[in-house]
Amino acid sequence: MHDPECIFCKIVEGEIPSTKVFENEHVYAFEDLNPMMPVHTLIVPRNHYRNIADGIPDDEMAHLMQAVGEVARLKGVAESGFRVVINTNDDACQTVHHVHVHVLGGAQMNDGNPSL
């Protein structure tokens, strides 16, 4: 599944350049263009789903979540700590409607709500 209008689908397909952090046959992880922390990596499934409530098959969700640990290790924040955020729809500030996971870290965080 691919949405020809979706910017993240275009990134996954290589139509738009990105700074790749990790990829496998299920997910693609790349650096956020407007990082909120020293480490701010996005992980997207290769298949297009609008958001986390869009009926993502369990095995695809598992691959998405398994990539979080790999990205945290690659970015050097697995031991020091990191935050995982998934925004869903407009009220939660989801700006690209292709489900994606934010992996944030690399500095001390406050306990407030991130505005990602």
N, C-alpha and C positions, 0 to 999 in steps of 0.2 A: 504494500500500500504506500502510495506516494502522492502528495498533494503538490501539483506543479506550481501553486501560488505560495507555498509555505517556505519561508526563508530557511528554516532548519532542515527541511527536506532537501533544499538546494545545497546546503552545507554538507549534508550527508552524501549527496551525489557528487560532490566536488565541483559543482557549478559556481559556488561562492567560496573563496578561500577562507581558511580558518587555521588556527594554531592547534594542531592535533595533540592531545595528551595520551589518548588510549583509543583503541578500537578493536572490535572483534566482529563476528558475523551478526551479532544481535544489537550492539550499541556503538555509538560514536561519542567520544568525549573531547571537548575543545575549550580553549580559554574564552571567558566572557570578554566581550569588547569593552565593557564598562565595569571593571571589577570594583566590588564593594569592600574587598579584603585583599591582602597580598596574594592569597590563593583564592581564586574564584573560577571554578571549572564547571561547565555544563555537561551533563550526560543526557543524551537523547536516544530513544530507540530508533532503529533504522526504519521501522514501519511508522506511519503517521497515525497518531491518536491525538485528538484535540486536547485532552486533559486526563488526569488520573482517574476520572469517573467515566471515561469513554469506553468501558468494556475491554480493557487490556487483558489479554489472556494471562493466566497465572504464570506460565513459563516465561513470557516476555517480561512481566513485572519482576520475576526472580532474577533474570539476567540484568535488568536495569539496576536493581538493588545490589547485586553482586559486584557490579562495576564500581559502586561507591567505594568499597574497601580498596580496590585496585588503584583507583584514582588517588585516594588519600595516601596510599603508600608511595605512588609515583611522585606526588607533589610534596612529600616529606612531612605530612601533618597527621599521619596515622597514630603516632605516639603522643604528640603534643595536644591533639584535639582538633575537632572540626565540627562544623554544623552542616546539616543536610536540610534543604528546603525545597518543597514542591508547591508552587503557587497554582491555584485552580480557579480559572475564569477571571473576569474583569475586576470584581470587588476585591480579589486577593492579589491584584496587580500582575496577573499573567499577561505579559505583553506579546508573547509569541504563542499562538495556540497550536503548539505541538508539545505534548507532555515533555518536561525536562526537569532534571534534578540539578539543583545548585549545590556544589560542594565548596564550602567556605572555610578558610582557616589562615594560619600563618601569623596571627596576632591575637592578643587577648580580646575577647568579646564581652560585651555587656549582656545582661540577662533580659534586655528589652526585645521588642518585636522588630526583626529586621524588615526593612522596606525594600524588598527585592522585586 
